[in-house]
């Protein structure tokens, strides 16, 4: 019967392996995970670590850019109305 592991458990195993406090064999034995499977989880963690930090920064930059764009369009709208009003006054 094949075991199903939760993403939280996989992350826990991968982090313990990445820390390197104990041998991979002792960690796998204690958590009852096959060493090959644990090594694959660790590789996924290491390969995908940049995504953990990059996405949020990009989202913040995009949100800031959108806020600035909205603010500038609002200002353009106000100035356009003022110009139209001034043209009528002349």
Helices and strands as residue ranges (DSSP letters): H 7-19, H 24-31, H 35-89
